[in-house]
Amino acid sequence: MQKKIQIGLLIFCLISLIYFLSAKGNIEISDTYFSIQTAKAIVSDHSLSAQGCRGGYCYKSKLDGKYYSKFGLGLAFIFTPYVLLAKTIAAFTGLPEDQLIDFLISFYNIFFGAGACVIMFCLIRLFGNSNRTSLVMALLLGLGTFCWRYSAWDFSETAQMFFLLLAIYLLLKNNLKDAGLGAFSFSCLLLLKAQYMIYLPLFLLYILMQNRRDTKLLLKRAGIFIFISLLGFGFILFLNYIRFGEFLEFGYGKETGHFYFSGIKEHAVRLLYWLDKGVFIYNPLFILGILGYFKFFKAFRKEALFFLSIISLNFILTCMWHGWHGASSWGPRYLVPVAALWLIPCYVFFYKKGAVKVILIALIFLSVSIQGLSILQGNLEYLTICNANEQEGMRKGMPAQIVGSLIVLKHKLVKKDSLYSLSEFGINSDSKVDTSVFPCYKGFDLWYLNAGRLLNKPVLKFTPILFAPLIIICFIRLLKITRTPTT
């Protein structure tokens, strides 16, 4: 147990350090802004209203006429300690409070992403694998899937992944105490996105499969999971009532009806391998993960059914949602919360030899490279280039975002400026777009590079050198402690 805890802490530290050096240091998504406003209101006014909110992102209450963020209050609760910390620092240093709040919150997903990797390690161990195999799977989740990009971003999907994966892991341990803790984690997930209440029957079915031969145990575990989950959901309904005067108004208004069965047929294939949003394009390792379910199912039938049911429900709901593409996201962001479940059976190929081993290594290299592209370049600057040329009617002719981001990265490495010709993207035009008007696009968008430019401190670009020894020490220590003992 002590060794397992030590490995978990080392994984957490290693991934956190890598994510810390990958973060941007600024809020990139407008959605986050309104959760920040809610957190500020909680601290300053003891209110849940979002100051400066606007229609489309917020819902006007019929009770008090105030605007409230339509996004789950869980995110605002997570941000509240960051707001308090920023206010304290600003009071003692005189630094601008709002900028401090944005800067600190831009790192919040680091801890959820690293925590998810630790849970992944524990899950793989639960299936009888060695510490070394479990470590590799934890690193693959953290560095070989879009978990990396979203852990350095301010979308809430990484936090959702953490609480969902924790609830699943605790339920798999199959005891009364962990069932209660799993239900609490599930309740935290509901605070982030109440839609996960639809997943509750899947958890209960798994409890039934686990304990079908012991009725007393089944009733206890199912009972405590239902009770705590409904308690958490009841708390959300109460918050709905005090904000909107209606228990079942979650702040989305008529938008909650924008789910269409026709979307399953229209979007399913595109969500799988469309170059712009396909899950297998942005996470090639998921191909082996899905194929691995054939063998995983034979060894762990109940767990395989449980995982596949969650993956399927998540996938179907995403297809049905009118905003299935996730707008300016990197790949299909609504599939991020279940990334670990797509990946888990990948470990069955670790024990293969020959061509299978070569394919595994090739897909690992490709997956990590794609995630590296998402960190070094991402897709927001490329989307800015696309949007700048919309008036010329050329956006449809631009390549998919993963290709476009690769072209932008190549431009920065070769030409080292932010002046892009549309001809670089295969467009027959002499037009050029200058993205240098956005400070974060002058070079690579990493917090220490941005800070160096803003403060005129070029020395900050050497920040990774300070943390590299810690990363190396953690990695070497993990290799030693997970070494399979010889007999």
N, C-alpha and C positions, 0 to 999 in steps of 0.2 A: 504493500500500500504506500509506504514512504517513497519507494522508487517511482511509483506511478505518479505521485504528487510532484516529485522533483522533475520528472519528464514533462508533465503538464505545464509547470511553471516556466521551464526552459523554452517550450514551444511558444508559450504566450509571449515571453520576452523577445524571442527571435522574430516572430511574425510582427509583433508590435513595433519593433525597431525598423523593420523593412517598410511597414506601412507608414510609419512616422516620416521616413525619408521620401515617401511617395506622395504625401499629402500636398494640397495646393495652398492652404492657408487662407482661403477665402470661400465665401458661400457662392456656389456655382449655380444653384437651382432656385428659382423664384418660389417654388412650393415651400422650401425651408424657411423662407423669410417670414411667412405668416405664423409658423409654429414658434419662431423666435419672438415675434411680437406677442404671442400668447404667453410665453415664458416671462417676458418682461412685465406683462400686465399682472401675472401671478405674484412676482416679486414686489413690484411698485404699488399696485392698486388692489392686490388680493382679488383680482378679477380674472375671468377666463376669456374675456373679449380680446380680439386682436386689433390693436391700434393700427391705423393706417391701412386697414384691409379694404379690399375692393371686390365687387361682384365678380363671380366666376371662380374666385379662389375662396371666398367667404360667403357665409349665409347670414342674411339679416333676420334677427330674431323678432318674432311677433310679440314677444313679451316686453322687451325694453328698447327695441329699435336699434340695438347695437349689432355690430358685425362679429361673427365668430368664425374661426378657421374651420374649413371643412375637413381638414386632415386630423387623424386620430390624436387625442389629447396625450397619448403616451409619449409622443415626441416632445411636446411642450414640457411634460414632467421631467424627461431626460435632460432637456436644455436648462431647466431651472437652476441646478447647481453651477452650471457654467456661467449663467448670468450673474449669480451671486459672487462667484470668484472674480469675474471681470470687474464688477462694481467695486469689490474690495481692492483689487490691484490698481484700478483707476484712481480710487480715493487716496492711495498712498503715493502713487507715482505721477499723477497728473496726466497720464496717457488717455487718449480719447476712448471713452467707454464703449461706444457702438462698434468701433473697429476691433477692440479687444474681444467683445462678445462674439463677433463673426469669426475672428481668428481662432479662438478657443473651440468654438462649436465645430469648426471645419475638421477637427481631429476626432470628433466623438465616435465615429464608426470604427476607428482603429481597434478599440477595445472589444467591440462586438465581433468584428471579423476575426481577431486573434482568439477570442473566446470560443468562437465556432470551430476553429481549427483544433483547439484542445478537446472539445466535445467529440470531434471527428476521431481523434486519436483513441478516446475512450470507447467509442462505438465499435471501431475496428477491433480493438482488444476484446470487446464483448463477444465477438464472433470467433474467438479462439486463435487470433493471429498473434504473431510475435510483436514485441515492442518496436523492432526495426520496421516491419511492414506497416504497423500502425503509424509510426512517425512519417514514413514516406507518404502515406495517404493524407495525413494532416497537412503536410507541406504541399501536396498536389492540390488540395482544396484551396489553400491560402495563396498559392502562387501559380497554379495551373488552370484556374477557372476565373470567371468574371467576379468572383468574390474579392479579388485583389483591387480591381478598379472601383467597386462599390464600397470597399472599406476605406478608400481614400477620397470618397465623394460624399455629398451630404443627402443623397436619397436615403429613405428609411429601410430599404430592402435588406441591408445587411443586419440591422437590428432585428428585423422580422425573422431572418434566417437563424439568428442566435437563439431567440426564444422558442421558435418552432423546433429546432434541433435539440435544444435542452429538454423540452417537453417529451419529445420522442425517446431520447436516451433514458430519461428517468422512468418512463413507462416500461421500457424494455427490461429494466432491472427487476421488475415484477415483485415489488413488496409494497406494503401499505404506506410507509413513510414516503417513499419515492413517488408513489402515485399521487400523494397530496402535493408534493413539491412540483411534480410535473404539471398538475392542474394549476398551480400558482403561476408557473412559467407560461402556460397556455392563456391564463387571464391577462398577463402582461402583454402577450401577443395580441389579444383582443383590444387592449387599449391603444395599440399602434394601428390596428385595422380590424374593425368589428366584423368584417366579412369572414374572418376565420372561424366564426361561430358555425359556419356550414361544415367545417371539418370535424366538429365534435363527434358526430356519429361514427366516423372512421376510427377515432380513438377508442370509443366504447366497443366497437366491433372487435378491435384488437384485444382489449381486456377480456372480452367474451371468449375469444380464441385461446387466450393464455390460460384461462381458469375455468373452462367449460366442464371439467371433471370435479370441481370443488365449488359447489353452489354458494356456500358460506363465504369463501374467499372472494368469489366473483362479485357478490353483492357488496362486500366491504370496499373492494377496490373501485368498482364502478360507481358505488355510492359516493365515496369521497371525491372522486374525479368530477362527477356531475355536480355535486354540491359546491365545490370551490369554483368550478368553471361558471356555474350559474350565478354564484355570488359576484364574481368578477364582471359578468355580463350585466347583472343587475346594477352594479355600480356605474357602468357606462350608460344604462338607461336613465339612471338618476341624474347623471351629468347632462344627458340630453334634455331632460325635463327642466332643470334649472336654467339651461341656456335658451332652449327653444319653446318650452311649454308643452312639448310632446315627447313621449317616451321613445317613439320609433323614428324620430327625426334626427339623423346623424350629421346633418349639415350639408349633405350633397343635394338635397331638394329633389327635383325631377331627374337629376342625373343618375340616380340609383336604378332607374328603369332602362338604362342604356346597355342592357345585355340582350344579345340577339342569338337565337339558336343557329341562324344562317351563318354566323361567324365561324362556327366549327368547320364547316365545309370550305369557307372562303379563306380562312387564315391558318388552318392547321399545318398545311404543307409549308407555307411561308415561314411559320414560326420554327420549323425544323431546320430548313437548309437555305432559306433566302439569304443572299449575300449581305443584305442590309440588316437583317434582324434574326437570322436563323441561329438557334441555340447550338447546333453542331458546328456552325461556322466559327462562332466565338468561343466555343468550348469543345475542341475536337476530342478530348478525352471522354466526353460523355458518350461517344460512339461505343467505346469499349465498356463503359459503365452499363449501358442498356443491353449490350450483348452478354455481359456478365450475369445478367439476371437469370438467364437460362440455367446456369450452374448454381447460382446463389439460391434459386427457388428450390432446388433439390435438397439443399442442406438446411435452409432456414425458410420453410414454406410460409409460416405465419408472418414473419418479418418482411419477406418479399412481397406478400400480398398487401401488407400495411403500407410499405413504402410506395409500391406501384399505385395504390389507390390514392395516396396523397399527391404523387406526381401527376396522375391522370386528372384529378379534380382541379389542381392548380392550372394544368395545361388547358383544360376545357373552359374554365372560367376566364382565362386570359384570352382565348380565341373568341369568346362571346362578348367580351368588353369592347365598347366602341373605340377605346383608345388602346387597343391591344399592343400596338407598336411601341408604346412607352415614350413617344415624342422624341426628345433630344437625348435619349438614353444610349448607352453603349450596349448594343445587342438587346435582347428581350428582357428588360429589367424585371418584369413581373414574374419571371421564372427564377430569379435569383434566390428567393427564400428557400427553394427546394433543391438548390445546387448540390448539396451534399448527398441527397438521395439519388440523384442522377449518377453520381460518381462512385458511391460505395462499392458496388460489385466489381469495380475495376481491379480490386486487389486479387481476384481469382486468376488474373493473367500474369501476376508476379511469379507464379510457380511454373509457367510454361517456358519452353525453350525454342530455339530455332527461329523461324520466321515470325512467330507470334511475339517473341521477345523483341525482335527488331522493330516490328510495328508499334509495340508499346513504347519503346524508347523514342521512336520517331514522333509519335503523337504527343508524348510528354514535351519534347523539344518544341514542337509546333505550338502547343497550348501555352507554354511559358512565354514563348516569343510573342504570341498574340496579346497576352496580358501585359508584357513589357511595352508593347506598342501603345496599349491603352493608357499606361502610366506616363510614358514619355510624351505622347502626343494626344491621346484621347480623341474625341470626335467634335468637341464644341467649336474649336477654331475652324475646322473644316465646314461645319454647318454654318458658321458665320460667313465663310466664303460663298457657300451655296446661296444663302439668303441675300447677300449683297448683289448677286447676279440674277435674282428672281425677276427684276424688272426687264431683263433682256430675254426672258422666256427660256433660259438655258439650264435652270435647275434640274429639269427632268433628264437632261443629257449628261449630268455629272455622275461619276461613278459611285458605287455604294460606299457607305461611310468607312468601312474597314479599309477599302482600297484608297479612298481619298485621304484618310488619315496617314496611310503609309506614304503617299506622295508628299504630303505636307512634311512628314518627318524627314524624308529624303532631301527635300528642299532646304530644311533648316540645317541639316548636316553638311550639305554641299555649298549652298549659297549663303547660308548664315544670315538671312534677313527675313522680313515678313511681307515681302512684296511678291504676290503670286500672279502669274499669268494663267489665264484660263486654258491656254494651249497645253499647259502642263497636265491638265485633267482630261485631255482628249477633246476639248471644245474648239471648234474652228472660229476663233476670235482673238483679236489683239488686246482685248480688255485685260486690265490688271486690278487686283484687289489688294489693298494695304491693310493688314490687320494690326499694324503697330500702334494704332489708336487705342487698342486695348492693352493696357500695361502688362497683363499676365501672358500675352501672346508674343512678347518680345523675348524670343528664346524659348526655353522649356518652362512649362507652367508647374514649378515646384516651389514650395513656400520659401525656402531659404534663398533661391535665386530671385524670386519676386521681392523678398525683403532686402536683398543686396542691392537691387536696382532702385528700390524706393528710398532706402536710407543712404544710398551711395557708398555702400560698404562691400566692395567686390570680394573681400575676404570671406564673406558668408558662403560663397560658392564651394568652399572647402569643407562645409559642415559634414558631408558624408564621411570624410576622413576621420572625424572625431568618433563616429559611431561604428565605423567598420571593424575596429578591434573587438567591440562588444558583440557584434553579429558573428564574427569568426569564432570567438570564445564560446558563445552559446551553441553554435553549430557543431564545433569539435566535441564539446561536452556531451551533446545529444548523441553523436555517433558513438562515443565511448560507452555511455550509460545504456544504450540500446543494443550494444553488441551482444550477439547470441553467445552465451558461454559454451566453451568446448567441453566435451565429456571424454 
